[in-house]
Amino acid sequence: MRYSSVVYVACAAMLSGCFGGDVARVKESRMKGWPEFTVGQLLDKRKACSSVEWKNFTDTRDRKVVEYSCTYEPGGKFFQERSAHAIEDEKDQPARAAERDAYYLGIEQKQIDHARAQLQEAIERGVPVSSYEQAVARTEADYERKKQSHAERAPREAEQHSKRMAMLERRAANFRQVLETTQWTVQDGEPVYLGSKIQAVFSDRVIDWPVNQVFIFEHAAQNSAELTESYRIYLDQMWAQYQ
């Protein structure tokens, strides 16, 4: 693939933007995978980003870091729709559980009816009925046992449902945005790639998902506002991590 090796090429010193600081150095560099674009051209005006921010700072290891962040709009919509669907699905859970229990108890009731019908037929034919009476007793006991089991399980399921609803509603309320961030440091005037990640930002936590540079820059080169399947897989796993 043409982007299998991605390297950053520093802009030549004579270019005017090269003296605009580390952010300018990163933005004006080019990558061999997409030599027709500067990094800034690839990342600054993406259709998927509702906003873009560039900043520089010194990290805990005294490195000068340049950080690009994109508010990834398709990711935000995915989280909102996923949360809304999960909440609606969970709201229906008690009704589905009641329907399930009624279905299985209905099967047990049919077995009782069948056993009773066989007993009545044996009585009418005047044959020994002991085995038929035992069959009726057994099916009736099975029915009562399962009915009791359902009754005992119901409070636990109701409690679990309540906890799941609380978590789902908390996750939906606390969600803020999906960010895509990439960092470089500049050494001897040349950008050095440090790493990229997707971040699901909530009011009470941030879930990070590291991705490689090819993932970021290939999506940037495609410049689509649609959520790709590979992005969806990552976001789905991040969504599930919030418990």
C-alpha positions in Angstrom: 0.0 0.0 0.0 1.3 3.5 -0.8 1.1 4.6 2.8 2.9 1.6 4.4 5.9 3.7 5.4 5.0 7.2 6.7 7.8 9.7 7.3 7.8 13.3 8.0 9.9 15.6 5.9 10.8 18.9 7.5 10.2 22.0 5.4 13.4 23.6 4.0 14.7 26.5 6.1 14.2 29.0 3.3 10.4 28.6 3.4 8.9 31.5 5.3 6.6 29.4 7.5 9.5 27.4 8.9 10.3 30.2 11.3 6.8 30.4 12.7 7.5 28.0 15.6 7.1 24.3 16.1 3.4 24.2 15.2 4.3 25.8 11.8 7.1 23.3 11.3 4.7 20.4 11.8 2.0 21.8 9.7 4.3 22.6 6.8 6.0 19.2 6.8 5.0 16.5 4.3 4.6 12.8 4.5 5.9 10.4 2.0 2.5 8.6 2.0 0.8 11.7 0.8 3.4 14.0 -0.7 0.8 16.2 -2.4 -0.3 17.5 1.0 1.3 19.2 3.9 0.3 18.0 7.3 -1.7 21.1 7.8 -3.5 20.7 4.5 -4.4 17.2 5.5 -5.6 17.9 9.0 -6.9 21.5 9.1 -10.0 21.4 7.1 -11.4 17.9 7.4 -15.1 17.4 6.8 -15.4 15.1 9.9 -14.0 17.7 12.3 -16.4 20.3 13.7 -13.3 22.1 15.2 -9.5 21.7 15.1 -7.0 23.0 17.6 -3.2 23.1 17.4 -1.1 23.8 20.5 2.4 23.3 21.8 3.6 22.7 25.3 6.5 21.1 27.2 5.8 17.6 28.6 7.0 16.0 31.8 10.1 14.8 30.0 11.0 18.4 28.9 10.1 17.7 25.3 8.5 20.5 23.3 5.3 18.8 22.0 3.0 19.9 19.3 -0.5 18.5 19.6 -3.3 18.5 17.0 -6.8 17.7 18.1 -10.0 17.3 16.0 -13.5 17.3 17.5 -14.6 14.2 15.5 -18.3 14.9 14.7 -19.2 11.4 13.3 -17.9 9.9 16.5 -20.0 12.2 18.7 -23.1 11.3 16.7 -22.3 7.6 17.0 -22.0 7.8 20.8 -25.3 9.7 21.1 -27.2 7.4 18.8 -25.7 4.3 20.5 -26.6 5.5 23.9 -30.2 6.4 22.9 -30.7 3.0 21.3 -29.3 1.2 24.4 -31.6 3.1 26.7 -34.7 2.4 24.6 -33.7 -1.3 24.4 -33.2 -1.5 28.2 -36.5 0.1 28.9 -38.1 -2.8 27.0 -36.2 -5.4 29.0 -38.8 -6.0 31.8 -41.5 -6.6 29.2 -39.3 -9.0 27.3 -38.5 -10.9 30.5 -42.2 -11.2 31.4 -43.0 -12.4 27.9 -40.1 -14.9 28.1 -41.4 -16.3 31.4 -45.0 -16.5 30.2 -43.8 -18.4 27.1 -42.0 -21.0 29.1 -44.7 -21.4 31.6 -47.1 -21.7 28.7 -45.1 -24.7 27.5 -45.3 -26.3 31.0 -49.0 -25.7 31.0 -49.4 -27.5 27.7 -47.6 -30.4 29.1 -49.9 -30.5 32.1 -52.9 -30.3 29.8 -51.5 -33.2 27.7 -50.9 -35.3 30.8 -54.4 -34.7 32.1 -55.9 -35.5 28.7 -54.0 -38.8 28.7 -55.2 -39.6 32.2 -58.8 -38.9 31.3 -58.5 -41.1 28.2 -57.1 -43.9 30.4 -60.0 -43.6 32.8 -62.4 -43.8 30.0 -60.7 -46.9 28.5 -60.7 -48.5 32.0 -57.0 -49.2 32.0 -54.6 -48.8 35.0 -54.1 -45.1 35.6 -51.2 -45.0 38.1 -48.6 -44.0 35.6 -50.8 -41.4 34.1 -51.5 -39.9 37.5 -47.8 -39.8 38.2 -47.2 -38.0 34.9 -49.8 -35.4 35.8 -48.3 -34.9 39.3 -44.8 -34.6 37.7 -45.8 -32.0 35.2 -47.7 -30.0 37.8 -44.7 -30.1 40.1 -42.4 -29.0 37.3 -44.8 -26.1 36.5 -44.9 -24.9 40.2 -41.1 -25.2 40.5 -40.5 -23.1 37.4 -43.2 -20.6 38.4 -41.4 -20.3 41.8 -38.1 -19.9 40.1 -39.4 -17.1 37.9 -40.9 -15.4 41.0 -37.6 -15.5 42.9 -35.6 -14.3 39.9 -37.8 -11.3 39.2 -36.5 -9.1 42.0 -32.9 -9.8 41.0 -33.7 -9.0 37.4 -35.5 -5.8 38.4 -32.5 -4.7 40.4 -30.1 -5.4 37.5 -32.4 -3.6 35.2 -32.5 -0.6 37.5 -28.6 -0.6 37.7 -28.2 -0.9 33.9 -30.7 1.9 33.3 -28.8 4.2 35.7 -25.5 3.4 34.1 -26.9 4.0 30.5 -28.5 7.2 31.5 -25.4 8.4 33.3 -23.2 7.5 30.3 -25.6 9.4 27.9 -25.7 12.5 30.2 -22.0 12.6 30.9 -20.9 12.2 27.2 -19.3 15.3 25.8 -17.4 14.6 22.6 -15.0 12.4 20.6 -11.5 13.8 20.0 -8.8 12.6 17.7 -5.4 13.8 18.8 -1.9 13.4 17.4 1.4 14.6 18.9 4.8 15.4 17.5 8.0 16.8 19.0 10.5 18.8 16.9 14.1 17.8 17.0 16.8 19.8 15.1 14.0 21.5 13.3 12.3 18.3 12.1 8.9 17.0 13.3 9.1 13.6 15.0 5.8 11.7 15.3 5.0 10.7 18.9 1.6 9.0 18.7 -2.2 9.3 18.0 -5.3 8.3 19.9 -9.1 8.6 19.9 -10.6 10.0 23.1 -14.1 9.6 24.3 -14.6 12.6 26.6 -17.2 12.3 29.4 -17.7 14.7 32.3 -16.4 12.1 34.8 -13.6 10.4 32.7 -11.8 10.2 29.4 -11.4 6.9 27.6 -8.3 6.7 25.4 -7.8 4.4 22.4 -4.4 4.5 20.8 -4.3 4.2 17.0 -1.4 4.3 14.5 -0.5 7.2 12.3 -1.7 5.4 9.1 -5.2 5.2 10.6 -5.3 9.0 11.3 -3.7 10.2 8.1 -5.5 7.8 5.7 -8.9 9.0 7.2 -7.7 12.6 6.8 -6.7 11.9 3.2 -10.1 10.4 2.5 -11.7 13.5 4.0 -15.1 12.0 4.5 -17.8 13.1 6.9 -19.0 9.5 7.2 -18.0 7.1 10.0 -16.0 4.3 8.6 -16.3 0.7 9.7 -12.8 0.6 11.3 -13.6 3.8 13.2 -17.0 2.3 14.3 -15.2 -0.8 15.7 -12.9 1.3 17.9 -15.7 3.6 19.1 -18.0 0.6 19.9 -15.2 -0.9 22.1 -14.7 2.5 23.8 -18.4 2.9 24.4 -18.5 -0.5 26.1 -15.7 0.4 28.4 -17.8 3.0 30.2 -19.5 1.1 33.1 
